[in-house]
Amino acid sequence: MQVVIMDAQGGGLGRLLTEQLKKRLPEQRLTAVGTNALATSAMLKAGADQGATGENAVRVCAAEADLILAPIGMVLCDAMLGEVTAVMAAAVGGARAQKILVPVSRCSVTVAGMPELSLTERAAAAAEAAAAWIRAHSEA
């Protein structure tokens, strides 16, 4: 199963997602994809098994993924202070993979009905959803 964690800027959310998912499924291979080297490096230091950086890496890895975990900004053109290009947003949004997107308010988007949670709590919830999805689809 190809699991891809994506992030931008400093990679803080990607780092949290990587740590939380590795805690739940230590044997699961994770691919870290950052819009920049800093984000990729943060996820690799957190335990991702391999990493890639940049627009083409986002495009290729999204196309090959079974599951993508990312901040919601990865499907929004020009999000993350402009780091997410139209090509990246289309690749992630159009990927056949199951997507678990973490709402963050830094992308000029409000997801109505979401409880007030810290970023750590949101990452933990996303990792739990990902672990459940992986378990359900690994048995199939």
C-alpha positions in Angstrom: 0.0 0.0 0.0 1.4 3.4 -1.1 0.8 6.0 1.7 1.9 9.5 0.9 2.1 12.4 3.4 2.3 15.8 1.9 3.1 19.2 3.4 4.4 22.7 2.6 6.2 25.5 4.4 8.1 24.1 7.4 6.5 20.7 7.3 5.1 20.9 10.9 1.8 19.2 10.1 3.5 16.6 7.9 5.9 15.9 10.8 3.0 15.4 13.2 1.1 13.1 10.7 4.2 11.0 10.1 4.9 10.6 13.9 1.3 9.8 14.7 0.9 7.3 11.8 4.2 5.5 12.5 3.1 5.2 16.2 -0.1 3.4 15.1 1.4 1.4 12.2 5.2 1.2 12.6 5.7 -1.2 9.7 3.8 0.9 7.2 6.1 2.5 4.6 5.5 6.2 4.3 6.5 8.5 1.5 7.0 12.2 2.4 6.4 14.8 -0.3 7.1 18.4 0.4 6.5 21.5 -1.7 10.0 22.5 -0.5 13.1 20.8 1.0 12.4 22.0 4.5 8.9 20.3 4.6 10.3 17.1 3.2 13.2 17.1 5.7 10.8 17.5 8.6 8.8 14.5 7.6 11.9 12.4 7.0 13.3 13.2 10.4 9.9 12.2 11.9 10.2 8.7 10.4 9.1 8.7 6.8 10.8 6.0 4.8 11.5 8.1 1.7 11.0 11.6 0.5 10.7 13.8 -2.6 10.3 17.5 -3.1 8.7 19.8 -5.6 5.9 20.1 -8.1 6.8 17.0 -10.1 7.2 14.9 -7.0 3.7 16.0 -5.9 2.3 15.1 -9.3 4.0 11.7 -9.6 3.5 10.6 -6.0 -0.2 11.6 -5.9 -0.8 9.6 -9.1 0.8 6.5 -7.5 -0.7 6.8 -4.0 -3.4 4.7 -2.5 -3.8 7.1 0.4 -2.8 10.7 0.8 -2.6 12.6 4.1 -2.2 16.4 3.8 -3.4 19.8 4.9 -6.5 20.9 3.1 -4.3 23.6 1.3 -2.8 20.9 -0.9 -5.9 20.9 -3.0 -6.2 24.7 -3.1 -4.4 26.6 -5.8 -2.0 29.2 -4.4 -2.5 28.0 -0.8 0.3 27.9 1.8 1.5 31.4 0.9 1.6 30.4 -2.8 3.6 27.2 -2.4 0.8 25.1 -3.8 0.7 25.5 -7.6 -2.3 24.8 -9.8 -0.5 21.6 -11.0 0.0 20.4 -7.4 -3.6 21.2 -6.4 -5.0 19.4 -9.5 -2.8 16.4 -9.0 -3.8 15.9 -5.3 -7.4 16.7 -5.9 -7.7 14.5 -9.0 -5.7 11.6 -7.6 -7.6 8.3 -7.4 -6.2 7.9 -3.9 -8.3 8.1 -0.7 -7.5 11.6 0.7 -7.5 12.5 4.4 -7.2 16.3 4.5 -6.6 18.2 7.7 -8.4 21.5 8.0 -6.1 24.4 8.8 -7.1 28.0 9.0 -3.9 29.3 7.4 -5.2 28.6 3.9 -8.0 31.3 4.0 -10.6 28.5 4.2 -13.0 27.8 7.0 -14.5 24.3 7.2 -17.9 24.8 8.9 -18.9 22.4 11.6 -15.4 21.5 12.6 -14.7 21.4 16.4 -12.0 23.6 17.8 -9.0 21.3 18.0 -5.3 21.9 18.2 -3.1 21.0 15.3 -1.7 18.1 17.3 -5.3 16.8 17.9 -6.2 17.2 14.3 -3.1 15.3 13.2 -3.9 12.5 15.7 -7.5 12.3 14.4 -6.2 12.1 10.8 -3.6 9.5 11.7 -6.3 7.4 13.4 -8.6 7.7 10.3 -5.6 6.7 8.1 -4.7 3.7 10.2 -8.3 2.5 10.1 -8.5 2.9 6.3 -5.2 1.1 5.9 -6.2 -1.8 8.1 -9.6 -2.1 6.3 -8.0 -2.0 2.8 -5.0 -4.2 3.6 -7.3 -7.1 4.5 -9.3 -6.8 1.2 
